[in-house]
Amino acid sequence: MGCRGSKVPEKIVLYYDKRSAPCRTVLLTAASLNIKVELKEINIQKGEHMTPEFLKINPQHCIPTMQDGDFTLWESRAIAQYLVNQYASNDSLYPREPKRRALVDARLNFDQGCLYQRLLNFYFKLFSEKVKDDELIKKFLEAIELLNTFLEGKLWAAGDTMTIADFALAASVSTAECFDFVDLDKYPHVNKWLARCKGNMKGYEEANQDGINALKETIANFK
Amino acid sequence: MAGILFSPDWICCSAEPNMPIDFYYIPGSAPCRAVLLAAKAVGVELNLKLTDLMAGEHLKPEFIKLNPQHCVPTIDDNGFALWESRAICTYLANQYGGNESLYPKDPKKRAVVDSRLYFDQGTLYQRFAEYYYPVMFGGAPFDEAKLKKLEEAYEYLDKFLDGQDWAAGSEMTLADISLASSVSTAEVNINRLEFRTRFSNKYIAGCWFRSVQIRKCHQLAEKVQEHSAWLR
């Protein structure tokens, strides 16, 4: 399967918000594959995801949502998997060998189910109730601690090469930079790995850092 | 290992594992049951290792060595350790699956299965857990707002199932296995008549689940019932 090495599409369309970590996962993936992205901003706070047009595209009205010709797909990590399966000329970003692939899948699930979920939990409480919940922050840091353990003695999160798992985890972990109460210095493997991501991921500034900066601004405005 | 096939696009191993795969689980857990169902569908034997979380068996040093996140389900396939239920399901299909329809190789078809698996983890099962775990583990009262969020997730699943038999297309896939485990857990655990009226009968998702039970997958249904019965 996959790594068809099909010719990259002229462009894909991405409904997104740059502040959103899952959206940045897709941007990082597309940048690595040299896939041009036509960006369409959807501001959830303004209800732009609930227009009849967008609901027709995605009844779950979530972002990121990708359109590749007449093929529509959502769930950021599935989009990342798809782009590599369909368009990559080699499989380093998402290995074909089942055990190596399984490790990437496991880390993607860890990102969604544990690390990013816990970030969402404390962020949502901060945003909607203006409450800094120390218990929720502690749970998030436990997830970072787990990632720190996974990264011990390793260069990348899911094997010997940079993979889409690193894109997803980097997008999530770097989001913690927006909060001064999250101190990543305590997690040396995570710190080194994140620096490695920033230095090696193609288009990191535009695909990820710009969104982090925009999110910092949003957070500053609702304090 | 016998019978390794090489294809230009995909390295796949259709042989059996050397020895049954060790499977650390508890039957009440929906993600664990998804792996049981997937293994059954792929035709791989699991060596069941009941891991009593309440008794702290997951915190034993041997288990933490295998899995520092000490969660279930976890497999040990002859030295290859893996956790996260949906990654285990896709691994079993990728490594041992002969039936391609369960986890298609075509990138677009596969992408839809992957998308539904993330919907299960991030939305459907997530909202069930948020609604039910505080009650089951924390003694909290039921929260109507959280039930509404779960109901919304059912509405999404309904829309995905509209006009097709299975969650990711015209054939049963790993997505149905994962989603059916979640849905069956919600149905069994949430014993309120209101829930049954609101969910099971109202939504196509209820019909889909019943069709899973009635129509195509007796083995699937048996396993679901068998393990759901543990909860009653």
Interface residues (C-beta under 8 A of the other chain):
Chain A: M1 G2 C3 R4 P59 Q60 F71 L73 W74 E75 R77 A78 I79 Q81 Y82 N85 Q86 R96 E97 P98 K99 R101 A102 L103 D105 A106 L108 N109 F110 Q112 G113 C114 Q117 L146 T149 F150
Chain B: D9 W10 I11 C12 C13 P68 Q69 F80 L82 W83 E84 S85 R86 A87 I88 T90 Y91 N94 Q95 K105 D106 P107 K108 R110 A111 V112 D114 S115 L117 Y118 F119 Q121 G122 T123 Q126 Y156 K159 F160
